[in-house]
Structures are given as structure tokens and as C-alpha cells.
Amino acid sequence: MLARRFTIVCLLMSLFGIFFAILVAEVGRPARSWDEATRFCRLACPTNLRH
């Protein structure tokens, strides 16, 4: 019983660690040029569907 709980806790913690690592890596990644272009074009381009 204790080994099963330990396994579940370890799996949940590893999933949390993976998602946290993805989040940290995404924040640290430099912005791509097309992302910056769509951000500046939101107000100037009314036909743009990305909001």
C-alpha cells in the first residue's frame, strides 16, 4: 500500500516537474518575428482574425 502511494506521488511530481520545465523554457525563449508582427498588427489590421 505504501509503495503504491509512493509511486503515485512520484509520478505526479514528475509530471509537475515536466510541465514546470516546459513553462520555464517557454518564458525564456526569445519571441519569434511573426509573433511580434501579429501583436503590433492587432489594432492596425481590423481584418486580422487572431485576437
Backbone as a ProteinNet text record, in pm:
[ID]
protein_1_A
[PRIMARY]
MLARRFTIVCLLMSLFGIFFAILVAEVGRPARSWDEATRFCRLACPTNLRH
[TERTIARY]
82.5	0	87.6	189.3	278.4	358.1	398.6	473.7	385.1	258.3	167.5	147.3	130.3	115.2	242.4	358	484.8	500.8	460.7	468.6	378.6	257.3	163.6	216.8	269.3	324.7	443.8	529.6	645.8	602.6	503.3	454.9	393.2	315.4	254.8	360.9	459.8	567.1	649.9	672.3	747.4	666.2	535.9	451.8	454.3	444.3	452.5	587.5	694.4	827.4	840.9	784.1	789.6	713.7	593.1	514	578.8	640.3	708.9	831.1	902.7	1018.9	976.6	864.9	813.2	776.5	711.9	673	795.2	895.3	1015.8	1089.1	1096.1	1164.5	1089.3	956.3	877.5	892.7	900	916.7	1055.5	1155.3	1290.7	1322.6	1236	1260.8	1236.4	1323.8	1301.1	1179.8	1115.2	994.8	1030.7	942.4	963.7	916.1	969	938.7	791.8	730	589.2	496.6	538.2	457.4	456.6	570	576.3	495.9	496.5	421.6	271.8	221.9	78.4	39.3	130.9	98.7	85.3	171.4	163.6	48.3	4.9	-96.7	-238.6	-256.5	-391.7	-477.8	-422.2	-501.2	-507.1	-401.5	-395.8	-466.7	-484	-542.3	-676.3	-786.8	-917	-955.8	-893.8	-930.2	-852.9	-760.3	-682.9	-773.8	-776.3	-866	-804.3	-674.7	-610.8	-625.8	-700.4	-719.4	-670.4
-119.4	0	126.8	126.5	241.2	258.8	148.1	155.4	209.9	174.7	225.1	375.4	422.2	566.6	641	583.6	646	654.4	549.9	550	656.6	669.2	769.8	909.9	932.1	1063.8	1095.1	997.7	1020.3	1050.6	981.5	1008.6	1147.4	1186.9	1319.6	1428.6	1408	1507.1	1516.4	1404.1	1409.3	1479.7	1459.1	1532.7	1682.4	1718.9	1859	1917.6	1843.1	1889.9	1909.2	1818.8	1831	1954.2	1974.2	2091.1	2221.1	2220.4	2339.2	2369.9	2266.4	2285.8	2340.5	2292.1	2344.2	2491.2	2526.1	2664.4	2755.2	2712.3	2793.3	2808.1	2701.8	2708.2	2798.6	2798.7	2882.7	3030.3	3063.2	3202.5	3252.9	3167.3	3208.3	3214.6	3159.7	3157.3	3295.8	3343	3474.2	3472.2	3586.3	3596.1	3580.1	3514	3496.2	3620.2	3641.1	3764	3771.3	3658.2	3664.9	3685.8	3645.5	3675.2	3824.9	3890.1	4033.8	4108.4	4060.1	4126.3	4118.6	4006.3	3995.6	4078.5	4094	4176	4322.6	4370.7	4509.7	4533.1	4429.6	4445.6	4433.1	4402.1	4381.1	4506.4	4621.8	4744.2	4802.6	4785.1	4846.8	4764.3	4634.9	4547.3	4492.6	4552.6	4502.1	4369.2	4329.3	4202.5	4085.7	4111.3	4004.3	3923.7	3791.4	3708	3663.6	3681.5	3642.1	3754.4	3729.9	3831.2	3776.8
0	0	0	83.1	91.3	-38.2	-97.9	-224.1	-336.2	-336.9	-440.1	-424.5	-302.3	-279.9	-317.8	-282.6	-317.9	-469.2	-540.5	-686.8	-746.3	-695.3	-746.2	-719.1	-600	-566.9	-656.2	-680.7	-767.3	-910.6	-960.8	-1096.5	-1106.9	-1007	-1009.3	-999.5	-916.3	-903.6	-1031.5	-1098	-1223.7	-1331.8	-1336.3	-1432.4	-1403.4	-1277	-1240.3	-1281.1	-1259.7	-1297.9	-1447.8	-1524.6	-1670.5	-1716.7	-1664.5	-1704.4	-1659.7	-1542.1	-1494.6	-1580.9	-1621.6	-1709.2	-1845.4	-1897.8	-2025.3	-2010	-1900.5	-1876.3	-1864.5	-1791.4	-1775.3	-1908.7	-1986.5	-2115.9	-2213	-2206.9	-2297.6	-2263.1	-2134.8	-2092.9	-2131.7	-2121.5	-2152.2	-2300.1	-2383.2	-2527.1	-2587.2	-2674.6	-2736.9	-2829.3	-2841.5	-2924	-3071.3	-3143.5	-3287.1	-3360.4	-3477.5	-3551.2	-3591.1	-3627.5	-3668.2	-3548.9	-3427.6	-3309.2	-3280.1	-3297.9	-3275.1	-3380.5	-3504.1	-3610.9	-3585	-3538.1	-3510.6	-3389.7	-3293.5	-3176.7	-3215.5	-3305.1	-3347.4	-3444.6	-3512	-3615.4	-3560.7	-3435.3	-3381.6	-3392.4	-3360.3	-3364.4	-3505	-3581.8	-3713.3	-3819.9	-3799.4	-3901.7	-3852.5	-3888	-3840	-3903.3	-4013.1	-4077.2	-4019.3	-3928.5	-3867.6	-3774.4	-3789.9	-3709.9	-3578.1	-3562	-3435.7	-3333.9	-3228	-3122.8	-2991.9
[MASK]
+++++++++++++++++++++++++++++++++++++++++++++++++++

